[in-house]
Amino acid sequence: MFCERCKKVIIPDGTHFCYQCSIERQQIPSIFKKPTVIENKIFPNLDLKYLKGNSLEFNYISDYYRKYHFGDININTQYNEFCESLEGLKNNISNDIQIFFSLLKNIFSSEEFIIITIPSHNPKNNNTGIKRLAKLLIEHNKNIIDGTDILIRIKEINKHGQNRTLSEQYNSMILNKDISLKNKIILLFDDIYTIGNTINAAKKLIEKENIKNIEKLTLAKTFYKNK
């Protein structure tokens, strides 16, 4: 397994970066406020105070559980109002988009960065909920550069994340190079992290342009069974 940043140094399992790249990453200005406190006034019964995940790999707001387990007729007890609002955002419902805007609008620092949204599995759908949310964050935070049209889906792929391989994702997208990414901090932004193939394929595409400073933020991470 090689370092995700330099792609040259072999690193131990369970790590992401070699020692030198870890030091370099610590010197990159953070695009998130420290501590990254989420202003949660929407879901009082959920602990959403801080971003979850590994900041060196990716960050997310909360866990996502499907309403029904596969083949089950009973509602998943872990399914909650956050999951319902997330599905609403995926279905482009304006009220749910506003809910996530209220959660995220004040988590960013004053550091300039480009926000790049992951495109829909369907190339014809260019106005997704996650893209509309990114546009609201761009309007609210003047230090965020609009990169919502940088990743372009050129081939339709399976709708369900767990059924899409990394290579299928990678070969279904291209980069619009009208906006220069050179010397910029990139934030890859998506709604749900399932197994990571989608956002990691996007990261791989951007890394081809010799861009190293790439952060990842999703609204949720999928869990299929109660933790």
C-alpha positions, 0 to 999 in steps of 0.5 A: 500500500502506497502513500495517498499523497506522494504515491511512492512510499510504502506505508503500513495498513491502516494509515494513509500517508508517509511520514513526510507527507503527514508533515506537509499536510499539517502545514496546509491551512485548514479549510475548517474552523478549529474546532469544527463545531456544527450549529445543530438547531434542527435535530435536537435528539442527535449528537451533531456537535462535531464532524465525524470521520478521520480528518486525514481521510474524510469528514462527514456529519452523521451516520446514514441508515436505510429505512429498511434493511434489504429484504426486511419489512420492518423499519430500521430502528436506526432510521431517523429524521436526519436520514429522512432529510438526507433522502430529501436532499438527494431528491432535490427537496428545497427544505431539506437542502436548507436544513443541511445549509444551516448545519454547514454554513459556519464550519469553514475557516477563512482559507480559500478553497475550491468546492467540487461536487460529485456529479449524479450517476445520470449525466442528464441530471445536472442540478442535484441537491448536493450541487444546490447545497454547494451553491448556497455555501459558496454564496454564504462564504466568499472564500469558497470558489465555485467548482461545481461544474469541474467534474462531469459525468459522461457515462451513466452508471449504476444508481446504487453506490455499493454496486459501482466499482472504482474503475467504473466511477473513474471511467465515467467522469472527466474534468472540466479544466476551465478553472485552474486547480493549481496551488489550490486546496480542493474540497470534494463534496458529496451527499453519502459515502457508501464504500468510497469508490465515487469520491475516491475516483474523483480524487484520483482524477484530480490527482492526475493534474498533480494536485495534492491538497484534497479534502473530502466532505460528505453529509453522511456515511452509510451503515447497513447494520446497527452499530 
